[in-house]
Amino acid sequence: MIDRTRGLGLRILGGVALLALATTLGCATTPTRAEREATNKKAESHRQLGMDHLANGRPERAIRELMMSDRLNPHHPTTLYGLARAYLIKSKQDEAEKLLLEALEIHPGYHEARYDLSTLYIQQERWEESLVQSAILLDDPTFPAPWSAHNNYGWAAFHLGREAEAREHLKLAREFNGDYWPALLNLGILENQEGHRLEAIELFHRALDLNQDPSAEAETNYRLAEVYVSLGKRERAMDHLKTAVAQAPNGPWGKKSEDYLKILH
């Protein structure tokens, strides 16, 4: 006769022993509240240092610090946004897009991330997708810089052939912020395309008075040269092209201006 009760007892004892071991291991690997707070504090320190590197033009160091922060405290939207900004500086657009989308999934009201995503789509000529992101910002009454979203919306609409809609949004950008030079530049491009040369010249010169970015200044001078050529003012056009070359000799608008000068000579 087989003693089945003895086998059952052994199984019960074995199960109890395994449960006790699992409980002990669980307690050993589960961090305490104090340990979690210490980890989060360390992650915050790396995040702040990374954002400081980013603000001061050190994207490589920013990426290193922000990745350390993400390892300690994964999926923090500010960390993801900072990494996206650093990757954009390093021309890693695909990685930046994924990080921006992840940050927005966690925090849909993250204005800076949504605006940068809209701008990234413009840079990639994904006009419809940029419109969607800009529209979300414009529908949000808490977004503090509506002129920037109106500008992005208007520029995307312009490239989709929706000139009336583009004009409306670019003008709204100016109404919200009359000194926002990107809207002035884009509206000038629209005016020039529609044959309003004098209006375009006025907008371009106003943009030059306000912006301090060499690449943007070079583009504005190039656009002015185009207008002056169409008006038969070749010497005036060449002056603006020379200025553009001096402002951004290695940039795309400096090189385009140099090529244009060769044609006009």
N, C-alpha and C positions, 0 to 999 in steps of 0.2 A: 504494500500500500504506500502510495506517495503522500508525503506530508505537505499538502498544498498550502496550509496556513503558514508554514515556515517560510516558503518562497514568497508568499504575499507580504510577510513581515519584512523580509529583506528588501523587497521593492519599495515598501513604504519608507523604510529607514534610508534607502538610497535616495529616494525623491526628496526627503527632508534635508539630507546632506547637500544635495545639489541646490536646493532652494536657498539654504543658508549660505552656500558659496556664492551664488549669484547675487544675493543681497549684499554680502560683504564686498564683492567686486564693484557692485553698483555704487555703494557708498564711497568706495575709494576713488572712483572716476568722476563722480558728480561734483562740480566745483561748488564751493560755498558761496553765499551771497557776497562775502567780503572779497573772495577771489574773483568773482564776476565783476565787481565794482573796480577792482584793481586792473583787470584786463581792459575794461572799457576806458578807464582813465589813461592807460598806456596807448590804446588805440586813438583816443582823442588827441593825445600829445603828438603822435605820428601824423595824424590828419592835419592838425594846425601847422606843424612844421612843413608838411607837404604843400599846403595851400600858400604858405609864405614863400616857399621856393617858386611856386607857380607865379605868384604875383610879382616876383622879382626876376622873372625871365630865366629860371633854371628848371626847365621841364624835366630833364633827366633825373635830377635829385627829387623833384616833386613826385615822379612816378615811383621811385624807390620807396619814399616815405609813405605814400598813399597805398601802395601794395602791402606794406607791412601793417598799416592800419586795417586794411580789408581782411587780412589773415586773422587779426585779433578780433575784429568786430565786422563780420561779413555783411554785405548788402546795405551798408549805411548810405543813404542817397547823396549826402555831401561828399563822401569819399568817391562814389561812382562818378559824380559830376566833375570833381577835381581831376580824376583820371581821364575822363573824356576830354576835358580842356587841354590837358597835357598831350594827349594823343593827337588832338587836332593841330597843335603846334608842331608836332613831329610828322604831320601829314599822314597819319594813320586814321583815315576817315572811317573805315569799316569798323574798327575797334571802338572808335569814339561813338558811332551811331548805336552800337549794341549797349554801351554803357549808359548813354542818354536814355534810351528806351527802358532799360532796367530801372534807372533812377525814377523815371516817370511812372512806371508800373507800381513802384513802392510808394511814391509821393506824386500823385497826379497834379497837384497844385504847385509843383516846383517850377516857378516862372523862368528862372535862368536856364534850366535844362531844356524847357520847351522852346524858348527863343533860340537857343543855340542849335537845337535840332532843326528848326525852321530855316535858320541861316545855312546850316550844313546842306540841307536839301536844295537851297538856292545855288550854292557852290557846285553841287552835283547836277544842276539843271533838272532837278526833279520838282518841277513847278507845282503840279497838283498837290503833291505831298506837303510842300511848303505852305501852300494855301490853307490846308487843313489845320496845320499846327498854328499858323498865325490867326486863323479864325477862332480857335479855342482860346487863345490869349485875349483877343478882342471881345469875346463873350464873357470874360472874367473881369468883373468890376474891381477886383483887388489887384490886378496887374498894374504896377506903378509906372510903366513906360509905354503907354499905348501908341505913341508916335513911332516907336521902333517896329511894332507889329504891323501898323498901317503901312510903313515903308516896305517891309518884307512882302506883305500882301500885294501892294501896288506893283512892286518889281516883278513878282511872279505872274501877276495878271497881265502885265505888259508883254512878257515873253509868251504868254498864251494867246496873244492877239486880242486881248480884251482891254483896249485902250481907254474906253470911257470909265470902266471900273478901276483901272490903274490910276487914272487922273484923280478920280474921287478919293482914293485912299492916300495917294501922295499929297494931295491938298489937305486932307485931314491930318496927316503927319505934321505938316507945316503949321496947322492951326493949333495943334497940341504943343508943338515946340518949334518956333520959328527959326531957331538956331541949330536945328538938327541937319547937319550938312549932307548926310547920305540922301535924305529926301530931296534936298535942293539939287543935288547932282542927278538923281534919277529923274526928277521932274524936268530938268534941263534936257536930258537925253530924249525924253518923250516930246517936249516942245520942238526940239530940233528935227526929230523924225516927222513931225506933223507940219514942218515948214515954218514954224514960228521962231525965226532966227534971233530976233532982238530979245525976245523973252528968254530964249535959251542962254544967250550971252549974259544977260543980267543974272540968271540963276547960277550959272557957272562961276561968275566972279564973286557972287555972294558965298558960294561954297568954298572958294579959295580963301576968302577972308576968315572963314571959321574953322576949317579943318587943319590938323597939324600932322597928318600922316603922310609921309613922303610918297608912298605908292598912290594914295588917293589924290594927292596934289598932281602927280604926274598924269594920272588918268584925266583929271579935270582939264589940265593944260592941253592934253591931246584932243579932248572933245572940243575945246575952244578953237584949236587949230582947224579942226574939221569944219566948224561953222564959218570961220574966217575965209577958208579956201572957197567955200560955197558962195561967199559974198565977194569973191575976187580980191580979197586982201591977203595976198600971198606973203608979204613981208611980215605982217602981223602974225600970221599963222606960223611962220618959221620961228619967230621969237618965242612963241609958246612951246613949240616942239623942242627948241634948244633948252628951255627951262625944264621941261619934262625929263630930258636926257640927264641933265645935271642933278635933278631931284632923285631919280631912281635909275642910275646907269645900268644896274644889273637886274632890274625888275622887268616884268613883262611890258609895262607901259613905257618905260624908258627905251626898251629895245624897239617897240613899235614906233615910237617917235623918231628914233634914229633911222629906221627904214623909211619912214614918211619923208624925213628931211632929204634923203637921197633921191627920192622921186621928185621933190620940189626944186632941187638944185638944177 
